[in-house]
Amino acid sequence: MRPATEAELAGIIEGAEGPLAITGGGTRRLGTARGARLETGGLSGISLYEPGALTLVVKAGTPLAEVEATLDAEGQRLPFEAPDLRGLLGRTGQSTIGGVVATNASGPRRVQAGACRDSLIGVRFVDGTGTVIRNGGRVMKNVTGYDLVKLVAGSRGALGVLTEVAFKLLPKPETRTSLRIDGLSDAAAVAAMASALTSPFDVTGAAHWPGRGTFLRIEGFAASVAYRRAELQRRLAGFGAVDVAVDDPWPAIRDVAPFHDAAGDVWRLSTVPSEAAALAARAGADQVLYDWGGGLVWLRLAEGTDLRARLGPFQGHATLVRSASALQRFQPEPAPIAALTKGLRAKFDPRGLFSVEI
């Protein structure tokens, strides 16, 4: 099923007699979905774009590449940078903006600009009863008591099917540069990134790629970037030589490219940056990549490794992103949070149509 309008989608959901497997561009996993396939690619196109107001309203099935090209032509961009995980997951197709929102895909710039949900100002979606819900920008029907804009982002389709999303935008920076420090241990790299991120120099990316270097990104007006680069080089001199990176490492970091052709399970660990290096060492991973200043750690381990059991209790959560094993993909929620999740799903999907295991 591939509805072309929101009304058609609402009718399909209202009349559904069993679970629905919601798919966008087919490039990323929305939990473990079962049931009749329902594609959102027919809900495509830009509804409203006001460059002067730095706002965009776009239908959920619109390819992300189309959105980015439209903004680029006006010298603008989304504040976040959604990862392209096709190479990591062995997928084809095109990422859709709805899939980006449903997974809250955010990328390295999250350390400065926030996550996808922080740029989202409005949503429209169809819940499990076939009702069209609107919240935030372009409000026609609101739902008292819920910040649905934040709630839907990252919900992986468990509460409803997105039909339209609205974003605040940013101008593209005049220039950008990256600094590189070679030879740091994981712990020293996390310390260097923490120093950069707590400085007043507006770092927009902080990542450690073992064997390749520790990278810091600066963006903005040329004169400002030059000043901040020099100040960061002075600030971080105690960690070793701080050079300007010749190549741009950020697309590879964003897309977890170092893991693409390597066998094994891939885990995503979200944690307190100060604990990242110790957790990575405890994991005994074959390969590690640190993003968000150490707040996000990608780990490649032997297939079937139960990382959660190996780590034990820690501050954060571990998500199994790529695996053929039967291990639970998402971190089990604490009982109070699980009760809230169950209540929300009962509210928005009382018939259990959106059979996404989150």
C-alpha positions as CSV (number, residue, x, y, z in Angstrom):
1,M,0.0,0.0,0.0
2,R,1.3,3.4,-1.0
3,P,-1.1,6.2,-0.3
4,A,-0.7,9.5,-2.2
5,T,-2.5,11.7,0.3
6,E,-2.9,12.1,4.0
7,A,-6.6,11.4,3.7
8,E,-5.9,8.1,1.9
9,L,-3.4,7.1,4.6
10,A,-5.9,7.9,7.3
11,G,-8.5,5.7,5.6
12,I,-6.1,2.8,5.3
13,I,-5.2,3.0,9.0
14,E,-8.8,3.4,10.1
15,G,-9.8,0.3,8.1
16,A,-6.8,-1.8,9.0
17,E,-7.6,-5.2,10.4
18,G,-4.1,-6.2,11.5
19,P,-0.6,-4.9,12.0
20,L,1.1,-2.5,9.6
21,A,4.8,-2.4,8.7
22,I,5.6,1.2,8.0
23,T,8.4,1.9,5.5
24,G,9.9,5.1,4.1
25,G,12.9,4.9,1.9
26,G,13.9,1.5,3.3
27,T,17.3,2.7,4.3
28,R,17.1,2.3,8.1
29,R,15.4,0.0,10.5
30,L,12.4,1.3,12.4
31,G,12.5,-1.4,15.1
32,T,11.1,-4.8,14.3
33,A,8.0,-4.3,12.3
34,R,5.5,-6.9,11.2
35,G,2.4,-6.9,9.1
36,A,1.1,-5.5,5.8
37,R,3.6,-3.2,4.2
38,L,2.6,0.5,4.2
39,E,4.9,2.9,2.2
40,T,5.0,6.6,2.8
41,G,7.0,7.5,-0.3
42,G,3.8,8.7,-2.0
43,L,3.5,11.5,0.5
44,S,6.2,13.6,-1.1
45,G,6.9,17.2,-1.8
46,I,7.7,20.6,-0.2
47,S,4.6,22.1,1.3
48,L,6.0,25.5,2.3
49,Y,9.5,27.0,2.1
50,E,10.2,30.5,3.3
51,P,13.9,31.2,3.1
52,G,13.5,34.6,4.6
53,A,11.9,33.1,7.7
54,L,14.3,30.2,7.8
55,T,11.4,27.7,7.9
56,L,10.5,24.6,5.9
57,V,7.4,22.4,5.8
58,V,7.8,19.2,3.9
59,K,5.8,16.0,3.4
60,A,7.3,13.0,5.3
61,G,8.0,10.8,2.2
62,T,10.2,13.4,0.5
63,P,13.7,12.2,-0.1
64,L,16.3,13.8,2.2
65,A,18.5,14.5,-0.8
66,E,15.7,16.6,-2.4
67,V,15.3,18.6,0.8
68,E,19.0,19.2,1.1
69,A,19.3,20.3,-2.6
70,T,16.4,22.7,-2.2
71,L,18.0,24.3,0.9
72,D,21.4,24.4,-0.7
73,A,20.2,26.4,-3.6
74,E,19.2,29.1,-1.1
75,G,22.4,28.9,0.9
76,Q,20.6,27.2,3.8
77,R,20.7,23.8,5.6
78,L,19.1,21.7,8.2
79,P,20.8,22.4,11.6
80,F,21.6,18.7,12.1
81,E,23.3,16.3,9.6
82,A,21.5,13.0,9.2
83,P,23.7,9.9,8.9
84,D,23.5,7.8,5.7
85,L,23.7,4.3,7.1
86,R,23.1,2.5,3.8
87,G,26.7,1.4,3.6
88,L,26.7,0.2,7.2
89,L,23.4,-1.7,6.9
90,G,23.8,-3.0,3.3
91,R,20.6,-1.1,2.2
92,T,19.6,0.7,-0.9
93,G,17.0,3.3,-1.6
94,Q,16.8,6.9,-0.5
95,S,16.5,8.3,3.0
96,T,13.2,10.2,3.6
97,I,12.8,13.2,5.8
98,G,10.1,11.3,7.7
99,G,12.5,8.4,8.4
100,V,15.1,10.9,9.7
101,V,12.6,12.3,12.1
102,A,11.2,8.9,13.2
103,T,14.7,7.8,14.2
104,N,15.9,11.3,15.4
105,A,18.9,10.8,13.2
106,S,21.2,13.7,14.0
107,G,24.9,13.3,13.2
108,P,28.1,14.9,14.5
109,R,26.7,18.5,14.6
110,R,24.5,17.5,17.5
111,V,27.2,18.6,20.0
112,Q,26.5,22.2,18.9
113,A,23.2,22.4,17.1
114,G,21.2,19.8,19.0
115,A,19.4,16.7,17.7
116,C,16.9,16.5,14.8
117,R,14.1,16.9,17.3
118,D,15.6,20.3,18.5
119,S,15.1,21.7,15.0
120,L,11.6,20.3,14.5
121,I,8.9,22.9,15.1
122,G,5.8,21.1,13.8
123,V,4.5,17.6,12.9
124,R,1.4,16.0,11.3
125,F,0.8,12.3,11.7
126,V,-2.0,9.8,11.6
127,D,-2.4,7.8,14.8
128,G,-3.6,4.2,15.2
129,T,-7.3,5.2,15.0
130,G,-6.9,6.9,11.6
131,T,-7.1,10.4,13.2
132,V,-4.9,13.2,11.8
133,I,-3.0,14.9,14.6
134,R,-1.3,18.2,14.2
135,N,1.1,19.8,16.7
136,G,3.5,22.7,16.6
137,G,3.9,24.8,13.5
138,R,0.9,25.3,11.2
139,V,-1.4,24.1,14.1
140,M,-5.0,23.2,13.2
141,K,-5.7,20.6,15.8
142,N,-3.6,20.5,19.0
143,V,-3.5,17.8,21.7
144,T,-3.5,19.2,25.1
145,G,-0.9,17.8,27.5
146,Y,1.7,16.4,25.0
147,D,4.6,18.0,23.3
148,L,4.1,15.9,20.3
149,V,6.9,17.5,18.2
150,K,9.5,16.1,20.7
151,L,7.5,13.0,21.4
152,V,7.2,11.8,17.8
153,A,10.9,12.4,16.9
154,G,12.7,9.2,17.7
155,S,9.5,7.2,18.3
156,R,10.3,5.0,15.3
157,G,6.7,5.0,14.1
158,A,5.3,3.5,17.3
159,L,2.8,6.3,17.8
160,G,1.7,7.0,14.3
161,V,2.7,7.6,10.7
162,L,4.2,10.9,9.9
163,T,2.8,12.8,7.0
164,E,4.4,16.3,7.3
165,V,7.2,17.9,9.3
166,A,8.3,21.5,9.8
167,F,11.8,22.7,10.6
168,K,13.7,25.8,11.6
169,L,16.7,26.2,9.3
170,L,20.2,27.8,9.4
171,P,22.3,29.6,6.8
172,K,25.1,27.6,5.4
173,P,28.5,28.7,7.0
174,E,30.8,30.8,4.9
175,T,33.7,28.4,5.6
176,R,34.7,25.5,7.7
177,T,37.9,23.8,8.9
178,S,38.9,20.9,11.0
179,L,41.7,20.4,13.4
180,R,43.5,17.1,13.9
181,I,45.5,15.7,16.7
182,D,47.4,12.4,16.1
183,G,48.4,9.7,18.4
184,L,46.1,10.2,21.4
185,S,44.8,7.4,23.5
186,D,41.0,7.1,23.8
187,A,41.0,8.7,27.2
188,A,43.3,11.5,26.1
189,A,41.1,12.1,23.0
190,V,38.0,12.4,25.1
191,A,39.8,14.9,27.4
192,A,40.9,16.9,24.4
193,M,37.4,16.9,22.9
194,A,36.0,18.0,26.3
195,S,38.4,20.9,26.5
196,A,37.4,22.0,23.0
197,L,33.7,21.6,23.6
198,T,33.8,23.6,26.9
199,S,35.7,26.4,25.2
200,P,34.0,29.6,23.9
201,F,35.0,28.7,20.3
202,D,31.8,27.0,19.1
203,V,33.1,23.6,18.0
204,T,30.5,21.9,15.7
205,G,32.1,18.5,15.6
206,A,34.3,16.5,18.0
207,A,35.2,12.9,17.1
208,H,38.0,10.4,17.8
209,W,38.8,7.9,15.0
210,P,41.5,5.6,16.5
211,G,44.4,5.2,14.1
212,R,43.3,8.3,12.1
213,G,43.2,11.1,14.6
214,T,41.1,13.2,16.9
215,F,39.0,15.8,14.9
216,L,37.4,19.1,15.8
217,R,35.3,21.1,13.4
218,I,34.8,24.9,13.3
219,E,32.3,26.6,11.0
220,G,31.2,30.2,10.3
221,F,32.5,33.4,8.8
222,A,36.1,33.2,7.6
223,A,37.6,35.7,10.0
224,S,35.8,34.1,12.9
225,V,36.9,30.6,11.9
226,A,40.5,31.7,11.6
227,Y,40.5,33.3,15.0
228,R,38.8,30.3,16.7
229,R,41.2,27.9,14.9
230,A,44.2,29.7,16.3
231,E,42.8,29.9,19.8
232,L,41.9,26.2,19.8
233,Q,45.4,25.3,18.7
234,R,46.8,27.2,21.6
235,R,44.3,25.8,24.1
236,L,45.0,22.2,23.0
237,A,48.8,22.4,22.6
238,G,49.3,20.3,25.7
239,F,47.8,17.3,23.8
240,G,50.3,17.4,21.0
241,A,50.5,19.0,17.6
242,V,47.2,20.4,16.5
243,D,47.2,20.6,12.8
244,V,44.6,21.6,10.2
245,A,43.1,18.4,8.6
246,V,43.8,18.1,4.9
247,D,40.8,15.9,4.2
248,D,37.3,16.3,5.4
249,P,36.6,13.4,7.8
250,W,33.0,14.3,8.7
251,P,31.0,12.4,6.1
252,A,32.9,9.2,7.0
253,I,32.4,9.8,10.7
254,R,28.7,10.7,10.2
255,D,28.1,7.6,8.2
256,V,30.2,5.3,10.4
257,A,32.2,4.5,7.2
258,P,35.1,2.7,9.0
259,F,32.7,-0.2,9.8
260,H,31.1,-0.6,6.4
261,D,33.1,-3.5,5.0
262,A,34.0,-5.1,8.3
263,A,32.3,-8.2,9.6
264,G,30.6,-8.4,13.0
265,D,27.8,-6.8,15.0
266,V,27.7,-3.0,15.3
267,W,26.5,-1.3,18.5
268,R,25.8,2.3,19.3
269,L,26.5,3.3,22.8
270,S,25.2,6.6,24.2
271,T,26.8,7.5,27.5
272,V,28.5,10.2,29.6
273,P,31.6,11.3,27.7
274,S,33.8,11.0,30.7
275,E,33.0,7.3,30.9
276,A,33.3,6.6,27.2
277,A,36.9,5.3,27.0
278,A,36.5,3.0,30.0
279,L,33.3,1.5,28.6
280,A,34.9,1.0,25.2
281,A,37.8,-0.8,26.9
282,R,35.4,-3.0,29.0
283,A,33.5,-3.8,25.8
284,G,36.6,-5.4,24.2
285,A,35.5,-4.2,20.8
286,D,37.4,-5.0,17.6
287,Q,36.8,-1.5,16.4
288,V,35.7,1.8,18.0
289,L,34.6,5.2,16.8
290,Y,33.8,8.1,19.1
291,D,31.5,11.0,18.2
292,W,29.7,13.8,20.1
293,G,32.9,14.3,22.1
294,G,32.6,10.8,23.5
295,G,28.9,10.9,24.1
296,L,28.3,8.5,21.2
297,V,30.5,5.4,20.8
298,W,30.2,3.1,17.9
299,L,31.5,-0.4,18.6
300,R,32.2,-3.4,16.3
301,L,32.2,-6.8,18.1
302,A,32.1,-10.5,17.2
303,E,28.6,-11.5,16.0
304,G,26.3,-12.5,18.8
305,T,28.2,-10.7,21.5
306,D,25.8,-9.5,24.2
307,L,27.3,-6.1,24.9
308,R,24.8,-5.2,27.6
309,A,25.7,-8.3,29.6
310,R,29.4,-7.6,29.1
311,L,29.2,-4.0,30.3
312,G,26.8,-4.5,33.1
313,P,25.0,-1.4,34.5
314,F,26.2,2.0,33.2
315,Q,25.0,5.5,32.6
316,G,23.4,5.4,29.1
317,H,22.0,2.8,26.7
318,A,23.3,0.4,24.1
319,T,21.5,-0.1,20.8
320,L,22.3,-3.1,18.4
321,V,22.4,-1.4,15.0
322,R,23.6,-4.2,12.8
323,S,23.4,-7.9,13.5
324,A,21.9,-11.2,12.3
325,S,21.5,-12.4,15.9
326,A,18.3,-12.6,17.9
327,L,19.6,-10.2,20.6
328,Q,17.2,-7.4,21.6
329,R,18.1,-4.4,19.6
330,F,17.0,-1.7,22.0
331,Q,18.0,-1.1,25.6
332,P,15.3,-2.4,27.9
333,E,13.5,0.5,29.6
334,P,13.4,0.9,33.4
335,A,10.0,-0.1,34.7
336,P,8.7,3.5,35.3
337,I,9.7,4.5,31.7
338,A,8.3,1.3,30.3
339,A,5.0,2.1,32.0
340,L,4.9,5.5,30.4
341,T,5.8,4.1,27.0
342,K,3.0,1.5,27.3
343,G,0.5,4.2,28.2
344,L,1.5,6.4,25.3
345,R,1.2,3.6,22.8
346,A,-2.2,2.7,24.2
347,K,-3.3,6.3,23.7
348,F,-2.1,6.7,20.2
349,D,-2.3,3.1,18.9
350,P,-5.0,1.4,20.9
351,R,-5.3,-1.5,18.4
352,G,-1.5,-2.2,18.3
353,L,-1.3,-1.6,14.5
354,F,2.2,-0.2,14.6
355,S,3.9,-3.3,15.8
356,V,7.3,-1.7,16.3
357,E,9.4,-3.2,19.1
358,I,11.2,-0.2,20.6
